[in-house]
């Protein structure tokens, strides 16, 4: 097997996860950021919302900065059928029935409090719960977590 064949094979086996919430400004952004950073890039990550907000929730941005993760450059994105089709695991976070269903995909529904309109003190427990769930997901995917940038 040549190097390029090995690289192509590795790319094909990289798991992909899509995080979906209503506004794509809080929970799904935290899930995506944690998955990206804790997997060390070993997982392809997407996030989207059924009704995206204009910007990332400032309290969510602040809570993630406390973890050494800067999500200020992220923009809420609309959920597309293509994003679901391209993902192995689809994690919904309070978006109800708006997520398209495709056979053969693994769907998880993470019931979490909505950080919208909350201050950073209320966002921290949501952030910490998402981090714990992401670590569990990485274990299920066989991905060894790496240290966060600020740790």
N, C-alpha and C positions, 0 to 999 in steps of 0.2 A: 504494500500500500504506500503510495507516495504521500509526501507531506500535505499536498493540497487535498488529496482524498481523505486523509485523516482529519484535516481541518473541516472539510465538508461533512464528514460523519459526525464530528463533535458538535457542529452547529445544529445538525438535524436532531440530536438527542438532547439538546438543551431544553429543559422544561420551560413552559411559558405560563404566566399567571396574569389574569385580568382582574383588577379591583374595580367594582362598580358601586357608586352611591348616587344619590339624587343630584347633588350640586358639584361633585368632583372637586370640592374645595376643602375637605376635611378628612373624613375617615378613609376614603379610597386613596387620597394622596399620602396619608401616613402609612397605609399598608404597602403602597407601591414603593415609597422611599425606604422603609425598613427592609422590604424584600430585596431591593436593589443593593443596598449597602451591606446587609447581613449575609447575602449570598455571594458577595464579592464579584458580582457580575455573572455568576453561574446560572442565574435564572433570568429569562427574558421577561420584562415587566411592563404592563400597560395599566392605565387607569382611565376611567371615563365616568360620565354622569348622564343620567336620563334627562336632566334639565340643568345643564352646567351654569354655575355662577360666573360672574365677571372675573373674580380674582380668588386667590387662595385666602382662606379664613386667617386673619392676622394672629389670632390666639393659637391656631394650629401651627402656623409658621414659627411663632415664638417657642412653643412647646417642643417642636422638633429641633430648633437651634440649641435648646438645652441638652439635646442628645448628640450634638455635633453634626447634625444634618440640616443643610440649608436648602429649603424647597421654594425659596422666594422667586426663582426663575421659572417655576412650573406654572402652567396655565390650565384651568379647567377645560376639559374636552368633552365633546358630545359622544355618547355611546353609539358605536356603529356595529352593524352585523359583521363586518369584516374583522373587527377587533375580537369579537366573540369567536368567530370561526378560526382565527389564528392562535387562539389560546387553548392550552391543555386543561387549565383549571380556571373557573370563573367564580370569583368570590363576591357575593352581593352583600351590601351593607345597608339595608333599609330602603331598597329601591322597588320593592314590591314586585309586580308582574311585568315591569317595563323591560326586563332583560330578555332578549330573544333566546329561545331554547334550541339547542342542536344536540341530537343524539351523539353519544360518544364523548361528550365533554363531561368533566367532573365539575359539579356545582356545589358550592358551599354557601350557606347563608349565615353570616356572622351578625348576630343581633347585638348591636352596640348603641349606646346613647349617641344622640346627634350633637356634635359640638357647635352647630350653628347658633350664633347669638350668645355663646358662653365665653367667659373669661378663661385665661390660661390655667387658673386653679381648677376649673371644672374640666378642662381639656386633658390635663395630665393623666388622670385615671383612665380615660378613654385611650390615650396614647399608649400607656403601659399595657393595657389589655390587648391592643392591636399588636404590640411588640411580642408579647407572649404567644399570641396565636400565630404570628409569622414564624417565630422560632419553631413552633410545633409543625407548621406546614413544611418548613425547610427539612425538618427531620423526616417527615413522610416522603418528601421528594428525594431523600438521600443526599442532601446538600449540607456540608459542614459549615456552620455559621462562622463568620469572621468578626473581629472586633470592630466596633463603630469608630468613626474618625476621632471622636473626642475622648475615647476610652484608653 
